[in-house]
Amino acid sequence: MYDDVAIVETFVGETTYRDVEAATYTKAIERLWNEAVTGEDARRLIVRAAQDLRN
């Protein structure tokens, strides 16, 4: 994301979106950041996921 431009990379290339289309990506990223965990909460989540994979 750069200002009003979103560059989306895929396995086969990249697509550039501007203005309204880029705003959609901005909203999606904001929602992801709002749901993200950090610090000790993130560590616990990662440890729990690793333990689940071993079982």
MOLIN-V472544 format. One record per backbone hydrogen bond with DSSP energy under -1.0 kcal/mol. CO is the residue of the C=O (numbers start at 1). NH is the residue of the N-H. E is the energy in kcal/mol with one decimal. If there is no record, write none. Layout:
CO;NH;E
CO;NH;E
//
This chain:
2;5;-2.3
4;19;-1.4
5;2;-3.1
6;17;-3.2
8;15;-2.3
13;10;-3.5
15;8;-3.0
17;6;-2.7
18;21;-1.3
19;23;-2.2
20;24;-1.3
21;25;-1.1
22;26;-2.1
23;27;-2.4
24;28;-1.9
25;29;-2.6
26;30;-2.3
27;31;-2.2
28;32;-2.2
29;33;-2.6
30;34;-2.0
31;35;-1.2
32;36;-1.1
38;41;-1.0
39;43;-2.1
40;44;-2.5
41;45;-2.0
42;46;-2.4
43;47;-2.7
44;48;-2.6
45;49;-2.2
46;50;-2.5
47;51;-2.4
48;52;-2.4
49;53;-1.9
50;54;-1.4
51;55;-1.1
//
